[in-house]
């Protein structure tokens, strides 16, 4: 790493942004790893399980818009502190109330969605301290906090076996509180930058390329977070793995999806983001089509999911390589919109897998549908490639880059 990077910004704030993002993402997908214990306790069917674990993902996508607006108004450090306190208070209240009904878990899911909105806070907190030529590095370090999803899969199922899933909600407040204390000490509010607010999103939304990027990320990150939320339940139900083993398998595939994201950006830099996505969507369609057709043992399924998460993680990096290329002066706005669409995609995948199991007795149709969506994305990228070669991509007039809208 360039030594000048450490002198150019504020490393302590960057560390704080990473830690905040990491524990927030850990909590965001918590219902997935706890889903086995919750379903056993509340006698949930497959459709209910899928919908329940998908709700925090959708709520996180929606709350990112609200969080982005609050960041514009009050600054990312203040918003991060307020959101962390809200999540801690919500989880503590849930632990004390101990909800034991399906409907009673929906407020918990909404609280976890607030943690998922940390994307819109942690990234501008890191971004605001670094000049343009170090933005990629700073955002890459802060964005590595999505590995927190693997921590939930690794630890939550075992803790649920030992202490009960309700107590895990209370235990989750401990790392959140520890990181909040560190955050108060480490983080410093970045210099305020002019922002046009959410009004500046409207001209961008009129562009077809904006919707294309949102769709592309809805497939790659949506696939990543949807699987991170649901795979523990799937491994347990489909292959009879114990909750702790199912969680460990999920954690391994989530880790690979998290840490290859920078490699996806590097691949896109080398061959072009559009070409990289063509390759990756084709691979995703084949892999998830194979999974949907039915793999009889975990020894066949685990390598397939490992490869699938690898492809999706690379795709996440490739999509964001295109953002500054197509919208060089609206990077912040596009990052907010594209990030929100990723959460919507995650809600679709997790809920559709549960619905498929409930309706047909098999998860296969859900995975086959996702493979079909990957093929559709491949077709869209192919169409966009031809158009991008014949037009000159120019920024929209009278707009500025808005890091705070990330």
RODO-2510 file (C-alpha; in nm, 4 decimals, decimal comma):
residues 406
     n   res          X          Y          Z
     1     x     0,0000     0,0000     0,0000
     2     x     0,1192     0,3514    -0,0841
     3     x     0,2819     0,5058     0,2247
     4     x     0,1287     0,8385     0,1313
     5     x    -0,2136     0,6905     0,1993
     6     x    -0,1524     0,6882     0,5750
     7     x    -0,0503     1,0543     0,5697
     8     x    -0,3276     1,1716     0,3397
     9     x    -0,6287     1,0984     0,5583
    10     x    -0,7271     0,9947     0,9083
    11     x    -0,6359     0,6270     0,9749
    12     x    -0,8113     0,6193     1,3138
    13     x    -1,1406     0,7207     1,1565
    14     x    -1,0884     0,4643     0,8811
    15     x    -1,0384     0,1927     1,1441
    16     x    -1,3493     0,3120     1,3279
    17     x    -1,5516     0,2980     1,0054
    18     x    -1,4358    -0,0595     0,9398
    19     x    -1,5197    -0,1780     1,2931
    20     x    -1,8606    -0,0103     1,2891
    21     x    -1,9398    -0,1592     0,9485
    22     x    -1,8172    -0,5051     1,0535
    23     x    -2,0286    -0,5457     1,3684
    24     x    -2,3276    -0,3825     1,2015
    25     x    -2,3216    -0,6316     0,9169
    26     x    -2,2766    -0,9108     1,1694
    27     x    -2,6011    -0,8065     1,3383
    28     x    -2,7816    -0,7321     1,0105
    29     x    -2,7988    -1,0995     0,9069
    30     x    -2,8317    -1,2404     1,2604
    31     x    -3,1767    -1,3925     1,2065
    32     x    -3,0383    -1,6223     0,9366
    33     x    -2,7909    -1,8112     1,1581
    34     x    -3,0513    -1,8114     1,4376
    35     x    -3,3215    -1,9266     1,1974
    36     x    -3,2849    -2,2974     1,2795
    37     x    -3,3415    -2,2417     1,6514
    38     x    -3,6183    -1,9860     1,5935
    39     x    -3,8012    -2,2104     1,3476
    40     x    -3,7817    -2,5051     1,5866
    41     x    -3,9111    -2,2965     1,8773
    42     x    -4,1921    -2,1229     1,6866
    43     x    -4,2762    -2,4108     1,4476
    44     x    -4,2240    -2,2007     1,1364
    45     x    -4,2714    -2,3392     0,7879
    46     x    -4,0201    -2,2880     0,5053
    47     x    -4,1987    -1,9840     0,3640
    48     x    -4,2083    -1,8124     0,7025
    49     x    -3,8399    -1,8829     0,7614
    50     x    -3,7410    -1,7369     0,4259
    51     x    -3,9540    -1,4261     0,4679
    52     x    -3,8369    -1,3640     0,8252
    53     x    -3,4647    -1,3715     0,7435
    54     x    -3,5274    -1,1557     0,4345
    55     x    -3,7034    -0,8723     0,6204
    56     x    -3,3839    -0,7221     0,7777
    57     x    -3,2217    -0,7243     0,4338
    58     x    -3,5081    -0,5286     0,2775
    59     x    -3,5321    -0,2944     0,5765
    60     x    -3,1596    -0,2268     0,5528
    61     x    -3,1997    -0,1305     0,1873
    62     x    -3,4832     0,1117     0,2676
    63     x    -3,3128     0,2619     0,5718
    64     x    -3,0014     0,3366     0,3649
    65     x    -3,1936     0,6145     0,1925
    66     x    -3,2919     0,7631     0,5294
    67     x    -2,9398     0,7212     0,6660
    68     x    -2,7918     0,8919     0,3601
    69     x    -3,0190     1,1924     0,4086
    70     x    -2,9293     1,2111     0,7792
    71     x    -2,5592     1,1923     0,6955
    72     x    -2,6021     1,4871     0,4586
    73     x    -2,7679     1,6857     0,7363
    74     x    -2,5748     1,5897     1,0511
    75     x    -2,2527     1,4203     0,9408
    76     x    -2,1613     1,0481     0,9400
    77     x    -2,0021     1,0300     1,2866
    78     x    -2,3106     1,1620     1,4643
    79     x    -2,5432     0,9437     1,2603
    80     x    -2,3299     0,6326     1,3236
    81     x    -2,3417     0,6909     1,7000
    82     x    -2,7183     0,7450     1,6968
    83     x    -2,7825     0,4369     1,4831
    84     x    -2,5576     0,2175     1,6954
    85     x    -2,7365     0,3299     2,0121
    86     x    -3,0719     0,2570     1,8479
    87     x    -2,9653    -0,0958     1,7478
    88     x    -2,8213    -0,1683     2,0938
    89     x    -3,1382    -0,0423     2,2626
    90     x    -3,3591    -0,2395     2,0228
    91     x    -3,1707    -0,5652     2,0773
    92     x    -3,1642    -0,5147     2,4544
    93     x    -3,5393    -0,4537     2,4537
    94     x    -3,5939    -0,7628     2,2396
    95     x    -3,3886    -0,9714     2,4808
    96     x    -3,5892    -0,8491     2,7797
    97     x    -3,9270    -0,8884     2,6074
    98     x    -3,8234    -1,2308     2,4651
    99     x    -4,0666    -1,2425     2,1688
   100     x    -4,1990    -1,5931     2,1122
   101     x    -4,4288    -1,5429     1,8170
   102     x    -4,3718    -1,5010     1,4448
   103     x    -4,5286    -1,1538     1,4419
   104     x    -4,3274    -1,0545     1,7484
   105     x    -4,0033    -1,1003     1,5562
   106     x    -4,0839    -0,8428     1,2908
   107     x    -3,9898    -0,5438     1,5116
   108     x    -3,6603    -0,7242     1,5806
   109     x    -3,6093    -0,7623     1,2053
   110     x    -3,6640    -0,3881     1,1564
   111     x    -3,4079    -0,3079     1,4273
   112     x    -3,1583    -0,5310     1,2490
   113     x    -3,2390    -0,3428     0,9282
   114     x    -3,1090    -0,0252     1,0934
   115     x    -2,7747    -0,2037     1,1347
   116     x    -2,7852    -0,2913     0,7648
   117     x    -2,8106     0,0788     0,6793
   118     x    -2,4569     0,1252     0,8172
   119     x    -2,3344     0,0996     0,4564
   120     x    -2,4644     0,4524     0,3985
   121     x    -2,2795     0,5840     0,7051
   122     x    -1,9485     0,3988     0,7329
   123     x    -1,8412     0,4588     0,3741
   124     x    -1,8881     0,8387     0,3708
   125     x    -1,7195     0,8534     0,7128
   126     x    -1,4096     0,6934     0,5589
   127     x    -1,4436     0,8664     0,2223
   128     x    -1,4682     1,2173     0,3682
   129     x    -1,1075     1,2125     0,4916
   130     x    -0,9310     1,1027     0,1735
   131     x    -0,8495     1,2776    -0,1568
   132     x    -0,9864     1,1378    -0,4843
   133     x    -0,6787     0,9303    -0,5728
   134     x    -0,7090     0,7373    -0,2433
   135     x    -1,0865     0,6931    -0,2442
   136     x    -1,0720     0,3399    -0,3802
   137     x    -0,8312     0,2222    -0,1120
   138     x    -1,0191     0,3919     0,1709
   139     x    -1,3572     0,2593     0,0604
   140     x    -1,2102    -0,0860     0,0047
   141     x    -1,0797    -0,1017     0,3617
   142     x    -1,4028     0,0281     0,5119
   143     x    -1,6112    -0,1920     0,2817
   144     x    -1,4263    -0,5044     0,3969
   145     x    -1,6564    -0,4825     0,6978
   146     x    -1,9105    -0,6864     0,5019
   147     x    -1,7118    -0,9836     0,6339
   148     x    -1,9168    -0,9345     0,9513
   149     x    -2,1863    -1,1457     0,7876
   150     x    -1,9526    -1,4444     0,8226
   151     x    -1,9009    -1,3769     1,1942
   152     x    -2,2747    -1,4147     1,2537
   153     x    -2,2813    -1,7460     1,0708
   154     x    -1,9748    -1,8691     1,2569
   155     x    -2,0781    -1,7908     1,6148
   156     x    -2,4556    -1,7411     1,6375
   157     x    -2,5707    -2,1039     1,5818
   158     x    -2,3389    -2,2401     1,8525
   159     x    -2,4361    -1,9683     2,0984
   160     x    -2,8031    -2,0408     2,0293
   161     x    -2,7468    -2,4080     2,1167
   162     x    -2,5686    -2,3148     2,4407
   163     x    -2,7788    -2,0230     2,5627
   164     x    -3,0939    -2,0053     2,3504
   165     x    -3,1611    -1,7777     2,0554
   166     x    -3,3271    -1,5052     2,2658
   167     x    -3,0135    -1,4694     2,4759
   168     x    -2,8041    -1,4375     2,1594
   169     x    -2,9957    -1,1168     2,0849
   170     x    -2,8765    -0,9850     2,4205
   171     x    -2,5216    -1,1128     2,3712
   172     x    -2,5037    -0,9288     2,0373
   173     x    -2,5189    -0,5987     2,2237
   174     x    -2,1764    -0,6681     2,3780
   175     x    -1,9632    -0,6369     2,0615
   176     x    -2,1854    -0,3492     1,9481
   177     x    -2,1235    -0,1635     2,2738
   178     x    -1,7486    -0,2373     2,2656
   179     x    -1,7173    -0,1047     1,9110
   180     x    -1,9266     0,2009     2,0006
   181     x    -1,6818     0,2844     2,2801
   182     x    -1,3881     0,2455     2,0403
   183     x    -1,5745     0,4482     1,7782
   184     x    -1,6243     0,7405     2,0161
   185     x    -1,2503     0,7464     2,0775
   186     x    -1,1268     0,6818     1,7217
   187     x    -1,3687     0,8496     1,4834
   188     x    -1,3570     1,2132     1,3892
   189     x    -1,6226     1,3922     1,1860
   190     x    -1,4869     1,4498     0,8330
   191     x    -1,4785     1,7966     0,6800
   192     x    -1,8278     1,8892     0,5683
   193     x    -1,8788     1,8913     0,1943
   194     x    -2,1554     2,0644    -0,0014
   195     x    -2,4435     1,8306    -0,0722
   196     x    -2,7500     1,8721    -0,2872
   197     x    -2,9350     1,6098    -0,0828
   198     x    -3,1766     1,3531    -0,2158
   199     x    -3,3026     1,5975    -0,4817
   200     x    -2,9809     1,5304    -0,6739
   201     x    -3,0832     1,1651    -0,7115
   202     x    -3,3729     1,2489    -0,9451
   203     x    -3,1713     1,3454    -1,2574
   204     x    -2,9565     1,0342    -1,2154
   205     x    -3,2625     0,8099    -1,1915
   206     x    -3,3681     0,9284    -1,5379
   207     x    -3,0634     0,7575    -1,6881
   208     x    -3,0937     0,3998    -1,8136
   209     x    -2,7353     0,3253    -1,7099
   210     x    -2,8266     0,3989    -1,3477
   211     x    -3,1009     0,1360    -1,3536
   212     x    -2,8686    -0,1082    -1,5280
   213     x    -2,6064    -0,0741    -1,2550
   214     x    -2,8740    -0,1107    -0,9882
   215     x    -2,9936    -0,4325    -1,1514
   216     x    -2,6410    -0,5687    -1,1890
   217     x    -2,5654    -0,5082    -0,8206
   218     x    -2,9042    -0,6426    -0,7198
   219     x    -2,7915    -0,9740    -0,8703
   220     x    -2,4342    -0,9843    -0,7337
   221     x    -2,4664    -0,8307    -0,3869
   222     x    -2,8265    -0,9457    -0,3595
   223     x    -2,7066    -1,2997    -0,4196
   224     x    -2,4270    -1,2549    -0,1677
   225     x    -2,6334    -1,1189     0,1205
   226     x    -2,9353    -1,3357     0,0406
   227     x    -2,7216    -1,6494     0,0658
   228     x    -2,5422    -1,5174     0,3739
   229     x    -2,8829    -1,4823     0,5407
   230     x    -3,0298    -1,8143     0,4278
   231     x    -2,7556    -2,0737     0,3833
   232     x    -2,7417    -2,1845     0,7479
   233     x    -3,1096    -2,2758     0,7277
   234     x    -3,0586    -2,4384     0,3868
   235     x    -2,7644    -2,6565     0,4893
   236     x    -2,9537    -2,7740     0,7963
   237     x    -3,2798    -2,8450     0,6163
   238     x    -3,1424    -2,9854     0,2919
   239     x    -2,8486    -3,1904     0,4190
   240     x    -2,9298    -3,2408     0,7876
   241     x    -2,6195    -3,0600     0,9148
   242     x    -2,6106    -2,9638     1,2803
   243     x    -2,6660    -2,5887     1,3351
   244     x    -2,3026    -2,5269     1,4297
   245     x    -2,1723    -2,7195     1,1266
   246     x    -2,4204    -2,5467     0,8969
   247     x    -2,3079    -2,2101     1,0368
   248     x    -1,9411    -2,2949     0,9831
   249     x    -2,0061    -2,3961     0,6221
   250     x    -2,1955    -2,0718     0,5660
   251     x    -1,9165    -1,8681     0,7241
   252     x    -1,6572    -2,0197     0,4914
   253     x    -1,8453    -1,9373     0,1732
   254     x    -1,9346    -1,5895     0,3016
   255     x    -1,5708    -1,5176     0,3849
   256     x    -1,4640    -1,5968     0,0309
   257     x    -1,7391    -1,3760    -0,1103
   258     x    -1,6297    -1,0900     0,1158
   259     x    -1,2585    -1,0935     0,0565
   260     x    -1,2492    -1,1452    -0,3208
   261     x    -1,4430    -0,8246    -0,3793
   262     x    -1,1231    -0,6173    -0,4312
   263     x    -1,0027    -0,8825    -0,6763
   264     x    -1,3227    -0,8306    -0,8738
   265     x    -1,2374    -0,4640    -0,9057
   266     x    -0,8829    -0,5520    -1,0151
   267     x    -1,0183    -0,7995    -1,2725
   268     x    -1,2521    -0,5310    -1,4054
   269     x    -0,9628    -0,2842    -1,4269
   270     x    -0,7712    -0,5376    -1,6344
   271     x    -1,0366    -0,6617    -1,8782
   272     x    -1,3120    -0,4000    -1,8347
   273     x    -1,6075    -0,4077    -1,5987
   274     x    -1,8531    -0,5029    -1,8732
   275     x    -1,6447    -0,7970    -1,9950
   276     x    -1,5792    -0,9147    -1,6392
   277     x    -1,9521    -0,9119    -1,5626
   278     x    -2,0279    -1,1114    -1,8770
   279     x    -1,7886    -1,3818    -1,7613
   280     x    -1,9124    -1,3764    -1,4015
   281     x    -2,2847    -1,3770    -1,4811
   282     x    -2,2344    -1,6700    -1,7191
   283     x    -2,0506    -1,8582    -1,4465
   284     x    -2,3195    -1,7719    -1,1894
   285     x    -2,5946    -1,8979    -1,4188
   286     x    -2,4159    -2,2308    -1,4636
   287     x    -2,3321    -2,2742    -1,0935
   288     x    -2,6745    -2,1879    -0,9544
   289     x    -2,8451    -2,3794    -1,2319
   290     x    -2,6435    -2,6827    -1,1227
   291     x    -2,7387    -2,6224    -0,7581
   292     x    -3,1036    -2,5834    -0,8578
   293     x    -3,0992    -2,9098    -1,0475
   294     x    -3,0189    -3,0887    -0,7232
   295     x    -2,6911    -3,1905    -0,5607
   296     x    -2,7414    -3,5026    -0,3484
   297     x    -2,4681    -3,4533    -0,0864
   298     x    -2,3055    -3,1682     0,1014
   299     x    -1,9726    -3,2789    -0,0443
   300     x    -2,1003    -3,1714    -0,3869
   301     x    -2,3067    -2,8751    -0,2676
   302     x    -2,0386    -2,7033    -0,0601
   303     x    -1,7858    -2,6629    -0,3480
   304     x    -2,0688    -2,5368    -0,5692
   305     x    -2,1720    -2,2706    -0,3164
   306     x    -1,8066    -2,1834    -0,2567
   307     x    -1,7631    -2,1218    -0,6304
   308     x    -2,0947    -1,9363    -0,6473
   309     x    -2,0007    -1,6986    -0,3660
   310     x    -1,6598    -1,6485    -0,5255
   311     x    -1,8271    -1,5408    -0,8487
   312     x    -2,0759    -1,3121    -0,6714
   313     x    -1,8002    -1,1494    -0,4649
   314     x    -1,5954    -1,0812    -0,7773
   315     x    -1,9075    -0,9416    -0,9401
   316     x    -1,9602    -0,6946    -0,6548
   317     x    -1,6185    -0,5445    -0,7228
   318     x    -1,6731    -0,5434    -1,0985
   319     x    -2,0013    -0,3512    -1,0755
   320     x    -1,8413    -0,0743    -0,8730
   321     x    -1,5588    -0,0461    -1,1238
   322     x    -1,8235     0,0729    -1,3714
   323     x    -1,9767     0,3364    -1,1414
   324     x    -1,7057     0,6059    -1,1752
   325     x    -1,6619     0,5200    -1,5435
   326     x    -2,0236     0,5867    -1,6346
   327     x    -2,0981     0,8546    -1,3740
   328     x    -1,7668     1,0223    -1,2882
   329     x    -1,9308     1,3150    -1,1057
   330     x    -2,2109     1,1275    -0,9340
   331     x    -2,0161     0,8483    -0,7655
   332     x    -2,1685     0,9138    -0,4242
   333     x    -2,5257     0,9207    -0,5509
   334     x    -2,4801     0,6068    -0,7586
   335     x    -2,3197     0,4226    -0,4701
   336     x    -2,6240     0,4959    -0,2544
   337     x    -2,8708     0,3860    -0,5199
   338     x    -2,6746     0,0801    -0,6237
   339     x    -2,6177    -0,0228    -0,2627
   340     x    -2,9893     0,0046    -0,1911
   341     x    -3,0711    -0,2188    -0,4885
   342     x    -2,8315    -0,4823    -0,3535
   343     x    -3,0405    -0,5075    -0,0385
   344     x    -3,3589    -0,5437    -0,2425
   345     x    -3,1959    -0,8264    -0,4374
   346     x    -3,1003    -0,9987    -0,1132
   347     x    -3,4580    -0,9787     0,0116
   348     x    -3,5812    -1,1367    -0,3101
   349     x    -3,3396    -1,4305    -0,3021
   350     x    -3,3852    -1,5218     0,0652
   351     x    -3,7641    -1,4929     0,0525
   352     x    -3,7925    -1,6742    -0,2824
   353     x    -3,5954    -1,9735    -0,1568
   354     x    -3,8294    -2,0134     0,1395
   355     x    -4,1344    -1,9639    -0,0811
   356     x    -4,0093    -2,2227    -0,3310
   357     x    -3,9555    -2,4785    -0,0542
   358     x    -4,3010    -2,4121     0,0873
   359     x    -4,4786    -2,4283    -0,2487
   360     x    -4,2963    -2,7174    -0,4159
   361     x    -4,1177    -2,9027    -0,1369
   362     x    -3,7822    -2,8170    -0,2960
   363     x    -3,5412    -2,5252    -0,2972
   364     x    -3,4524    -2,6083    -0,6586
   365     x    -3,6998    -2,3716    -0,8295
   366     x    -3,5661    -2,0802    -0,6228
   367     x    -3,2082    -2,1435    -0,7320
   368     x    -3,3123    -2,2057    -1,0926
   369     x    -3,4976    -1,8726    -1,0939
   370     x    -3,1841    -1,6999    -0,9640
   371     x    -2,9805    -1,8702    -1,2383
   372     x    -3,2321    -1,7336    -1,4892
   373     x    -3,1924    -1,3831    -1,3450
   374     x    -2,8145    -1,4171    -1,3844
   375     x    -2,8711    -1,5073    -1,7503
   376     x    -3,0951    -1,2008    -1,7881
   377     x    -2,8193    -0,9875    -1,6351
   378     x    -2,5744    -1,1383    -1,8843
   379     x    -2,8034    -1,0349    -2,1684
   380     x    -2,8388    -0,6831    -2,0268
   381     x    -2,4618    -0,6426    -1,9940
   382     x    -2,4184    -0,7595    -2,3534
   383     x    -2,6675    -0,4988    -2,4764
   384     x    -2,5070    -0,2269    -2,2628
   385     x    -2,1586    -0,3160    -2,3915
   386     x    -2,2598    -0,2443    -2,7495
   387     x    -2,4163     0,0868    -2,6525
   388     x    -2,1268     0,1939    -2,4307
   389     x    -1,8901     0,1466    -2,7254
   390     x    -2,0881     0,3893    -2,9420
   391     x    -2,1672     0,6695    -2,6978
   392     x    -1,9550     0,9132    -2,5034
   393     x    -2,0327     0,8882    -2,1336
   394     x    -2,0647     1,2379    -1,9876
   395     x    -2,1581     1,3480    -1,6357
   396     x    -2,4964     1,5030    -1,5791
   397     x    -2,4935     1,8851    -1,5757
   398     x    -2,5051     2,0884    -1,2562
   399     x    -2,4286     1,7972    -1,0265
   400     x    -2,1513     1,7175    -0,7866
   401     x    -2,0036     1,4069    -0,6382
   402     x    -2,1720     1,3371    -0,3065
   403     x    -1,9632     1,1112    -0,0841
   404     x    -2,2170     1,1557     0,1930
   405     x    -2,4819     0,9825    -0,0148
   406     x    -2,2883     0,6581    -0,0251
***
